[in-house]
Amino acid sequence: MELVIALPLVFFALIGHPIAPRGLTPPLARRITCADEPKDEFSWWPGVWNYSTPGFDPAVSTVTASPDGCTLTEEFVDIHQQRQHTTIRYDATERRWKRVVADPFRTYASTGVFAPDGSISFYETPTDRETYRPADGDHVHFIGEKSTDGGHTWRVLFDATYARQQSPSTVTFIATQGKDTVSFEQFTRTGNTITGVWIPNNGQVQVHDYVLTLDSAGQPVRYDMAVSFPDGAGHLPPTEAKYILEFGTDSLTLTTGRTKPLTRRMAMKRGTYPAVGWSVLDRELRLTHLRAVHADTGDFAFTQISGGRAAPAEVVSVRFVGDSAIVGTTHYKVDAAGHILGWLLDSGVEARRVPPMDAKKYEDGLIAADAQAEAAARAKLITLPAAALDRLVGEYVLNANVTLVVARDSNTLTIKTGPRPAAELLAHSATLFSIGRALSGQMIEFETDSTGTATALTILAPGGLKQRVPKTVK
């Protein structure tokens, strides 16, 4: 009898359930799965989100869930295309959610359990945690905290916000001069966040990636912009040309630079728009706002961003006449809602609104063409003797605060101002040099005396702009 009794016990241990009496259906073994738990705990998470943290680059996050809701993945991409991948998976055995984050710097794991208020904290260690706290259906707070007393109290390291993207709308403008496309801009608005790129190509390709955040009244709150230049070899490396503008009630906080950011504050009223070159995002927003409140006239305040600075606000008048909007002295063709349809500049540049394009494909095409043109231009450069270069060396005073220092480095010249790194000058002739590349948006032309010794230099910028800088006499 002992053997007969023992057999069902062994069989039960092997198959996971006891033998049923004859004539009865054996009960199925209960397997703990995600479906046994409230899998809708994360129902608020899937979607496309705009991510923002004060002092950090904005980003876009795409969260997807598996069909059973047991696994969620987040693809996070910031304005510079740096990526982070997060996987959150329910562990049915431990009855916990587990998270793995892989960012450009490290990969780390954490576990979490939902709290009664609907938030979930993932603990990497007992004293390091990151919490997702839904505020409503369209906003989630993501809070990083650290404890130094074993978890009794916590210090907030960051408090980021995820804002769900609404139905996006994309606007595209092309500007041409003759047969050449000299400017491309495309931006997409989702809720109060506008993400875009402006690419002028007037002597040198410049890629301006930006994100503009608006308040509930449609006024600028924050503007992030990074400027990149093709290196002539088919790449688009990041540069120090990075701007963050934070608009307060009566002031603007400007942060510039990437590796050593510099922050300064200046007086400026809320309602001022950031303006950059031929980008028309600022005017598009202002004109549609005026039309939305049925105004035929108004004003337009903007701060011009260039050279690591934001200029004091300028204010120009705006008035609508028929199918045109006159902003200052520039006439824009607009529709009934104030959307810009096109404009014509005295320089002959003509711009028009066009259907959305593949901006990345357009950008890649420009970078590839730039690499080919740079190679061809470099083949035409010349080499000057050291004695000829030495006659151009010296200090050139632009104003009381800016001195351009031209020096010889072996068989080439360099130019430097302030703490910025020196840039190479490439010789196209005995007196004409390009800065940094054979194809450059800025050129230097030296004035020389009868002996070939420089007496001044002229900075040649796109659009025919010139700035003469005399050489100091020692």
N, C-alpha and C positions, 0 to 999 in steps of 0.2 A: 504493500500500500504506500509505503514511503516513496518508492520509485514512481508510482503512478501519480502521486501528488506533486512530485518535484518536476515532472515533465512539463506541465502547463506553465509552471513558473519560469522555466528556462525558455520555453517558447515565447512567453510574454516579454521576456527581456530582449529577445531577438527581434520580434516584429512590432513591439510597441503597444500591444493591447492583448487582453486575455482571450482565450478561446470561448466562444459563445456556446451556450447549450444548443443541442441539435434542434433545428427548426427555426432558430432566431438569427437575424442578420447581425454580423459583428459590428459593433460601433466603430466609426472612423476615429483615428487618432487625431487629437486637437493639436494643430500646428500654429504657433503664435506667428502671425503675419502683421504687416502694416495695416491690413484691412480690419484687424481686430481692434486697432487703436483709432482715436479721432483724427483721421488723416487730413481732415479739413482744417486742422490747426494752422497749417501753412497756406490756406486757400487765398489769403490776402497777398501772397508774395509773388506769384508768377506775373510777368508783364515786362514792359520796358520803362526804365526809370532814369531820371536825371539826378545825378549824385552831386552834392555840394558840401564842402567843409570850409569854413573860414580859414584863409591862409594857404589852401591847397588847390591843386588844379581840379576843375570840374571834370565830370566823367559821365558816361552813359552806361547803364547796367541793364543787361537782358537776362531775365530769370525764367527758366522753363521747368516744368514738373513732369515726371514720368506719368504714364496713364494711371497707375495705381496710387499716385501721390506720395510714394515712399521715398523718392529721390528728387532733389531739386538741384539744378546747376545754375550758376551765375557767371556770365561773361562780362567782365568789367573793363572798359577801355576809356582812358583819359584823353585829354585834348592833344597829347603828344603821342598817342597810339601805344602807350604803355599798357600792358594787359595784366589782368588778374583773373584766375579761374578758381571758383569756389564750388565744392560739392557738399550738399547736406543730405545725409541718408539716415533713414530710421533703422536702428538695430533692434530687431524684434526680440532677440535673446535678452539683451540688457534693458530693453524698453526705454531706450534713449535715442535722441537725435545726435548724430556725429557729423562733424564738419571738418573738411580739409581745404585749406587755402594755399594756393600756389601763386605767389606774386614775383616780380622780377628779382627780389632779394632773398626770399626763403620760402620754404613750404612748412606749414605747421598744422597740427590737428587739435581739435577741442571737442567737448561734449556738452550737451545742454538738455534741459527739461523745461517745458512751458510753465509759466507762473499763472496764477488765477486771473491776472489782468490781461492775459493774452500775449505777453512778451516772453521772449526766450533769451537766456544768457548762456553763451558758450564759454566754458572755462578752459583756457589753455593750460593754466596752472591754478591752484587754489587762490592765487592772489592776482591773476590776470584774467579779465573777462571782457567779452564784447556782446552787447545786448541789442537785439532787434525789438523795437517797441512800436507797433502800429499806432499812429495817431488817428487816422481815419482811412477810408478806402483808397485814398490817393497819396498818403504821406506816411513814411516810416522813419523813425529816428534810429540811428545806428550809433551806439555810444560805447566808447572804449574807456575802461577804467582799470585802476591798479590800487591794490591795498598793501599797506606796509605794516598792518597789525593783525595779520592772519584772517582777514575778511570781515573784521568788525566794522570798519569804515572804508569808504572808497573815494579815490580822487579821480575826477573826470579828466581823461587825456584828450579826447575829442568828442564832439557831438555833431555828427553828420546828418544830413537829411536826404532821403530818397523821395523824389516827387514823381508820381506816375505821369508818363507822357500821354498827352491827349492826342486827338487826331491831328497829325502834323500837316503843315502846309509849306511847300517849297517854292522859293522865288529865285529866279536866275536872270542875270543881266550880262550882256556882252557889249563891250565897247570896241569900235574899230576905227582905224585911221587909214583911209584908202583900203587896201586889201589885207592889211595886217590887223590881227586881234591884239589890242593893247591892254585889255582889262577883262577879267572874268570874275564874277561874284555870284555865289549861290548860298542861300541860307534857308534853314528850315525852322519854323516856329512850332513848338509844342507847348501849349499852355503859355506860361510866362518865361519860357527859356528859348533863346534863339541861338542856334549853332550854325556857324558858317565859315566860308573861306573866301578871301579876296586875293586874286593873283594878278598883279600888274606885270606887263611884259613890254616895257618901253626902254630897251637897252639892257635890262637885266631882269630875269625872272625873280620875283619875290613872292613867297607864299605866306599869307597872313591867316592863321587859323584863329577863330575867336568864338567866344560864348558870351552872350549878353543876357543878363537876368533882369526882369522887370518886376516892379511891385504890382499890387492889385489895381493901381490906377494907370498902369502902362508906362511908368517912368523908370528910367535906368536905375538899378541898384548896384549892379556889379558888372564889370566888363573885363574879361580875360582875353589877352591876345598874345600870340607867340609868332615871331617872324623867322622864317627860314629861307636860306638861299641855296640853290643847287651848287655843289662843289666843283662842277665841271667834269666830274667823273661818273655821273649817273646817280648820285646820292643826294639826299636832302637832310644834312645834319642839323641838329638843334643849335641855336645861337644864344648869345646873351640878350638878344632883343626880345625881352619878355615883359609884358605889362599887366598889372592888375589895378583897376580903378574901382574904388568903392565909394559910392555916392551917399553922403549923409544929407541931413536936412539943409545945412548951410555950409558944407565943406566937402572936399574931395580928398580921399587918401589914395596916393599913388605909390605903388611898389614897382620898381623896375629892376631888371637883371635876373639872372638865373642862379649862378653859383654864389654870388655875394649880393643878395637883394638889398636895395636901398629904398627906404620908405620915407615919404614926406607928405605933408598936409598943406592944403591951400584952400582959401575961401572960394566957395562955389555953391550956387543955389541948386536945390533939387529940381529936376526937370531939364538939366543940361545933358545933352547927348554926346557920346564919344564919336569923334569924326576922324577918319583915316583916309587920306588920299582920295581916290575916286570911288571908294565904297559909298553906296547910297542907302545903306541900312538905316542910318539916322534920319534921313529925309523921308524915306518910305514910312517909318514909324510916326514921324511928326505929322505928315500930310494926312495919313489915314486917321490919326487921332482927331485932327481938326475937323475932318469930314464927318467923323462919327458923332461929333457934338454939333453938327450943322453950322460950323463957323466958316465964313467966307474970307476972313482975315485972321491974322494972329502973328505970333513971333516964333522964332526958332533959335534956341540957345545951344551952342555946341562948344566943345573943347577939342582943339586939333592936337592929335597925338603924333609925335615924331621926335626922333633923336633922343630918346630916353626921357622925354618931357611931355607934359600936358599943358598946353597954352591956356592963359586966362580965358574965361568964357567970352565968346562973341555972340551977339544977338543981332539977327537980321529979321526983316519983316517977311511975312508970307501973305499972299493974296491969291485967290482963285479967280480966273477970268475964263469963262467958257470951259474948254477942255484942257486948260493950262493951269499950272501952279507956278507962280513967280516967287522964288526963294532968293532973297537978296536981288541979284541981277541975273540969275540963271532961270531960264524958262524950262519947265518940265511938262511933257504931255502926260495927262493923268486921266483915269476913268472917274466915274461918278463917286466911287468910294475913296478917291484920293490915291489909289495905287499908281505908282510911276510906270508909264508905258515906254518912255524914251526921252532923250534930250540931245541937244547939239551944242558943242562948245565952239568958241571963236577959233580955237586951234585946229578945228576940222575934225575933232574926235566926235563920233556919233555913237550913241548908246541906245540899246533897245532891250525890252523885256522879251525873253525867249522861253520856250518850254524847258523844264528841268533836264539836266544832263547828268552823265556819270562824271562827277567832279574828280574822283580819284583817277579815272582813265585819262581825263583831260590833263590833270597835273602830271601824271607819269609820262604822257606824251611830250609835254614841255621839258621835263627833266632830261629825257632821252635826246631830244633835239638840241638842248643846251649843251649836253656832253659832246655831241658831234661838232657843234659850232665852236666850242672852246678848243677842241683839238685842232681844228682848222686855223683858228686865230693864233694859237701858240706856235704853229709852224711858221708864222710870219714875224714872230718877235725877233729882235736883234740883240746882240751882245755888245755892250760899250766897254771901252778900255777903262781901267780903274781911274786914270787921271781925269777922264771926262766925267766920271761919276763924282769924283771928289769935288769938282767945281760946282756941283749942285747941292752938296751937303751943307746943312746949316739949320738955323732956327727961323721959322716964319711965324710972325705974330698976327693972329687973326683979330684978337681983341685983348683986353686986359686980363681975361680969364683963360684964354685958349691960345696955346703955342703949338705949332706943328713942327716936330723935330724930324728932319730928313738925315739919315745916316747911311754909311756904306757898310754892307755885310758881305765880305769877299767880293764877288763880281756882280752884286745886285744892290739896289737901294731899298731902304725901308722908310716908312713914315709912321710916326707915333704921336699920340696926343694924350696927355694925362696918364692915368693908370692903365689904360687899355693896352693890350699887346700890340707890338709893332706889326704892320702889314707890309707885305712885299710890294714894291713898285716894279712893274714889268715894262720894259722899254719897247715902244713901237717906233720911236725915232730918237734922235739925240735929245729932244726936249719933251716929247709926249710919252706919258706913262699911264698905265692902268693900275688900279689899286686891287691887289689880291688875286686877280684873275686876268686872263687876256681879254675876255669879254666882261666888262665891269660896268655897273651903272654910274660909276664915278671915275673920272680921269683927272690927271694932274698934268698941266702944261707949264713948263718953266720959261720965264723970261730971262734972257742972258745978255751980257754986254759983249763987246767986241772980242773979248778973250775967251768967251764961252762960260764965264762965271755967272751963276744965277743971281738975279737981283729981286725976283719975286716969283710966285707961282700962282696959277689960276686953277681953282677947282671947277671942273666941268661936270654938271649934274644933268640927269635926264630932263627933257623939256627945254633945253637951251639955257638953263640957269647957270650963271657964272659967279664966282666969288674970288676976287683978287686978294692975295695975301702977300705983303712985302716981306723981304728977308731982312733980318736985323744985321746991322753992320757992327763988327767987333774990331 
